[in-house]
Amino acid sequence: MEIKLRPETPADYREAENVTREAFWNHYSPGCNEHYLLHVMRGSPAFVPELDFVAELDGRIVGHVACTRAFVEGDDGRRHEVLCLGPVSVLPEFQRRGIGGRLIECTRETARDMGFRAVLLYGDPDYYLYQGFVPAELLGIRTADNMYAMALHVCELYDGALSGVAGRFVEDAIFDIDEAAAGVFDREFPPKEKVAGVGAQKRFEEIAAARKPVG
Ligand SMILES: CC(C)(COP(=O)(O)OP(=O)(O)OC[C@H]1O[C@@H](n2cnc3c(N)ncnc32)[C@H](O)[C@@H]1OP(=O)(O)O)[C@@H](O)C(=O)NCCC(=O)NCCS
């Protein structure tokens, strides 16, 4: 069996949203909102259609990645455009076979060709350090509320791409999810049980809490 990566088309949207839902369900919290985030993201001016990919196996979508434009509000008083990667999802039964890594690498290569400087994201250090990201703190990049966060990672797309670009990472407003609308959207999918207290949720809480003030 051969996994193929290709650009997403509108005909894939619902299947990719379902892959996202299956991957994130109960992962960070009971249930998840990432499939709704993906749904609304595609209508946002920050969405980058050229960086919207699916991983396909025998005509079935098993993985997906999307990106939005974001920026570093630089300490030099300038706004530096970067990319925010995610959500990235692989169906649970296809995880740990390199598909997530291929989706991330495909995004980085295409983004580099498009002239983007860097990709940033919030995620698990165990995974993203393995995928070639570094802690954003190493480049002096903080959260929008000016904290160093363990979950914030960066990958420069060429040597020195962010040299001299310290500042605050600001994601698109699309990430402020309307929970009520997300709940309504989720009802369009098959029912799934929400479970609290699973190991991945506890790990996420620890990572999310690992923030420290500047200085
Ligand atoms: C994160 C995710 C996209 C990774 O996709 P994947 O195809 O499983 O990842 P890959 O096969 O490319 O890489 C797996 C390797 O990463 C490393 N790794 C470390 N932590 C990991 C984790 N929590 N999940 C998966 N891999 C992890 C391992 O070394 C693993 O290799 P191994 O299986 O030989 O030990 C997928 O697990 C997923 O959809 N998870 C749920 C949604 C999610 O958390 N998305 C990211 C949000 S920031």
The ligand as a Tripos MOL2 file, in Angstrom:
@<TRIPOS>MOLECULE
LIG
   48    50     1     0     0
SMALL
NO_CHARGES

@<TRIPOS>ATOM
      1 C1          0.6870   14.1620   15.8100 C.3       1 LIG1
      2 C2          0.3750   13.3040   14.5870 C.3       1 LIG1
      3 C3         -0.0790   14.1950   13.4550 C.3       1 LIG1
      4 C4          1.6560   12.5970   14.2040 C.3       1 LIG1
      5 O1          1.4190   11.8400   13.0320 O.3       1 LIG1
      6 P1          2.1170   10.4090   12.8650 P.3       1 LIG1
      7 O2          1.9140    9.9870   11.4510 O.co2     1 LIG1
      8 O3          1.6230    9.5210   13.9230 O.co2     1 LIG1
      9 O4          3.6580   10.7710   13.1430 O.3       1 LIG1
     10 P2          4.9450   10.1630   12.4740 P.3       1 LIG1
     11 O5          4.7170    8.7150   12.1880 O.co2     1 LIG1
     12 O6          5.3850   11.0290   11.3380 O.co2     1 LIG1
     13 O7          6.0370   10.3270   13.6110 O.3       1 LIG1
     14 C5          5.9510    9.4730   14.7180 C.3       1 LIG1
     15 C6          7.2110    9.6240   15.5450 C.3       1 LIG1
     16 O8          7.1770   10.8200   16.2830 O.3       1 LIG1
     17 C7          7.6070   10.5720   17.6080 C.3       1 LIG1
     18 N1          6.5780   10.9410   18.5680 N.ar      1 LIG1
     19 C8          6.8060   11.4810   19.7550 C.ar      1 LIG1
     20 N2          5.6780   11.7770   20.3600 N.ar      1 LIG1
     21 C9          4.6800   11.4190   19.5570 C.ar      1 LIG1
     22 C10         3.2790   11.5160   19.6530 C.ar      1 LIG1
     23 N3          2.6850   12.0400   20.7370 N.pl3     1 LIG1
     24 N4          2.5410   11.0390   18.6350 N.ar      1 LIG1
     25 C11         3.1460   10.5140   17.5640 C.ar      1 LIG1
     26 N5          4.4780   10.4120   17.4220 N.ar      1 LIG1
     27 C12         5.2490   10.8700   18.4160 C.ar      1 LIG1
     28 C13         7.9590    9.1500   17.7330 C.3       1 LIG1
     29 O9          9.3690    9.0810   17.6270 O.3       1 LIG1
     30 C14         7.3240    8.5090   16.5440 C.3       1 LIG1
     31 O10         8.1540    7.5300   15.9980 O.3       1 LIG1
     32 P3          8.0780    6.0250   16.5670 P.3       1 LIG1
     33 O11         6.6800    5.5770   16.3330 O.co2     1 LIG1
     34 O12         9.0840    5.3060   15.7450 O.co2     1 LIG1
     35 O13         8.4210    6.1010   18.0140 O.co2     1 LIG1
     36 C15        -0.6910   12.2390   14.8970 C.3       1 LIG1
     37 O14        -0.2210   11.4330   15.9340 O.3       1 LIG1
     38 C16        -2.0320   12.8160   15.2720 C.2       1 LIG1
     39 O15        -2.8870   13.0370   14.4200 O.2       1 LIG1
     40 N6         -2.2490   13.0350   16.5880 N.am      1 LIG1
     41 C17        -3.4930   13.5730   17.1050 C.3       1 LIG1
     42 C18        -3.6950   15.0010   16.6990 C.3       1 LIG1
     43 C19        -2.5280   15.8790   17.1270 C.2       1 LIG1
     44 O16        -2.0580   15.8480   18.2530 O.2       1 LIG1
     45 N7         -2.0440   16.7060   16.1670 N.am      1 LIG1
     46 C20        -0.9640   17.6290   16.3940 C.3       1 LIG1
     47 C21        -1.4550   18.8290   17.0920 C.3       1 LIG1
     48 S1         -0.2280   20.0280   17.4060 S.3       1 LIG1
@<TRIPOS>BOND
     1     1     2 1
     2     2     3 1
     3     2     4 1
     4     2    36 1
     5     4     5 1
     6     5     6 1
     7     6     7 2
     8     6     8 1
     9     6     9 1
    10     9    10 1
    11    10    11 2
    12    10    12 1
    13    10    13 1
    14    13    14 1
    15    14    15 1
    16    15    16 1
    17    15    30 1
    18    16    17 1
    19    17    18 1
    20    17    28 1
    21    18    19 ar
    22    18    27 ar
    23    19    20 ar
    24    20    21 ar
    25    21    22 ar
    26    21    27 ar
    27    22    23 1
    28    22    24 ar
    29    24    25 ar
    30    25    26 ar
    31    26    27 ar
    32    28    29 1
    33    28    30 1
    34    30    31 1
    35    31    32 1
    36    32    33 2
    37    32    34 1
    38    32    35 1
    39    36    37 1
    40    36    38 1
    41    38    39 2
    42    38    40 1
    43    40    41 1
    44    41    42 1
    45    42    43 1
    46    43    44 2
    47    43    45 1
    48    45    46 1
    49    46    47 1
    50    47    48 1
@<TRIPOS>SUBSTRUCTURE
     1 LIG1         1 GROUP 0 **** ****
